[in-house]
Amino acid sequence: MVCGDDDFSVKQRAKALFEQWSAELGGMDHEIVEASANNAGEALNRLGRLREALNTLPFFGGAKAVWFRDCTFLGDDRTSASAAVTEELGRLADELKAFRWDNVRLLISGAKPDKRRTFYKTVEKLGTVEAFNALSADDKDWAGKAESEALRLFRAAGKDIADNALAELVTRVGPNLRSLANEVEKLVLYLGDRDEVSLADVQTMTPAQKLAKAFALGEALGERDLVKLLRVLDHELWEIRNGVDKKKSEIGLLYGLISKVRALLMLRELRDQGLLKPARDYNAFKAQLDRLPTTSLPDDKRFNPLAGHPFVLFQAAKQAENYSVAELIKAMDVLLDANVKLVSSGLDEAMVLQQALVEIVGLNRKPPGR
């Protein structure tokens, strides 16, 4: 059984495994039984077809592979909970226990199953279960997994990608392997005869998705790009004033900026003390974070870099070089003053935030790489 809520990885793995089995067993009698069902009646029909496939021997003898593809009724949804489906799955489980597997291989693929059910326990005991869980922004290792998958896809296509381009790609796509595979495919096609994807390629071809947009204001501040920073701020304020995202507010934007500057300041200090060194990729940076002596870090989670998401800190560690410690300390003072103005004065919120950002970044500051 190949299953999980990462639909993309489940389908990729199941397809590869069925093709491998078909090649190993030879012959032309391997079967794919579509297992998607919208109701109990359809589920029972699919199970009937599976029985037929398992019990129909190859015409010329030999071995046979059966793929019960994209099963949707092994979880805890309404169809799965149907008494008729539950009873039929129980009967099938008993049949699988008594089945002679000498010349038959069964592959079941589908969504995340209910591990409490008899059918799942039977499959787990008789065979092998491979589970693929979708990446989540709450998972501190999602960026490393996304980087590894992107590198695998590029190398399979005979291409390479620069370290800064890989970090940018993962930042823009976020924890979504299907979207990541799509963006890698686009970049490979765009690359043509060239061997390596550059940062400019990613910036040209890969749009920022939801997670990247959520951190866009802080990222622009870290990059010390005033034009981009004011453009992103203008977009954020437009969304607030038009009710596009009711969770956003001007004071919330300010607190996000304070959190960003605090992280930049702490990471800059760690770099200056030699506790963190420049890292070319996320995994190398995370390994350094894991080795940091916790006794030298503050107990308050607001000021402890280890309490933040490692990937966000990875980005901030590179951006910290755009500011001196004195500039970051001054930035905290500027943001404190902006906080007071937003809370206690009648000044226009947009003007307060714009003035604060201009003062922090500086009018004559050129964006990195320009």
URPEUR-V118319 format. One record per backbone hydrogen bond with DSSP energy under -1.0 kcal/mol. NH is the residue of the N-H (numbers start at 1). CO is the residue of the C=O. If there is no record, write none. Layout:
BEGIN
nh-><NH	NH>
co-><CO	CO>
END
This chain:
BEGIN
nh-><2	3	6	7	10	11	12	13	14	15	16	17	18	19	20	21	22	23	24	25	26	31	33	35	43	44	45	46	47	48	49	50	51	52	53	54	55	61	64	66	67	68	69	69	71	72	81	82	86	87	88	89	90	91	92	93	94	95	96	97	98	105	107	109	110	111	114	117	121	122	123	124	125	126	127	130	132	139	142	145	146	147	148	149	150	151	152	153	154	155	156	157	158	159	160	162	166	167	168	169	170	171	172	173	174	176	180	181	182	183	184	185	186	187	188	189	190	191	192	194	197	202	203	204	205	206	209	213	214	215	219	220	221	222	223	225	229	230	231	232	233	234	235	236	237	238	239	240	241	242	243	244	248	253	254	255	256	257	258	259	260	261	262	263	264	265	266	267	268	269	270	271	272	273	274	275	276	285	286	287	288	289	290	292	296	297	303	307	308	313	314	315	316	317	318	319	320	322	323	328	329	330	331	332	333	334	335	336	337	338	339	340	341	342	343	344	345	352	353	354	355	356	357	358	359	360	361	362	370>
co-><108	130	132	5	6	7	8	9	10	11	12	13	14	15	16	17	18	19	20	21	22	65	67	69	39	40	41	42	43	44	45	46	47	48	49	50	51	58	103	105	31	107	33	67	109	35	77	79	82	83	84	85	86	87	88	89	90	91	92	93	94	64	66	68	2	71	74	114	117	118	119	120	121	122	123	1	3	136	139	141	142	143	144	145	146	147	148	149	150	151	152	153	155	154	195	197	162	163	164	165	166	167	168	169	170	174	176	177	178	179	180	181	182	183	184	185	186	187	188	191	160	198	199	200	201	202	172	209	210	211	215	216	217	218	219	220	225	226	227	228	229	230	231	232	233	234	235	236	237	238	240	239	245	249	250	251	252	253	254	255	256	257	258	259	260	261	262	263	264	265	266	267	268	269	271	270	270	281	282	283	284	285	286	289	293	294	300	304	305	309	310	311	312	313	314	315	316	319	320	324	325	326	327	328	329	330	331	332	333	334	335	336	337	338	339	340	341	348	349	350	351	352	353	354	355	356	357	358	367>
END
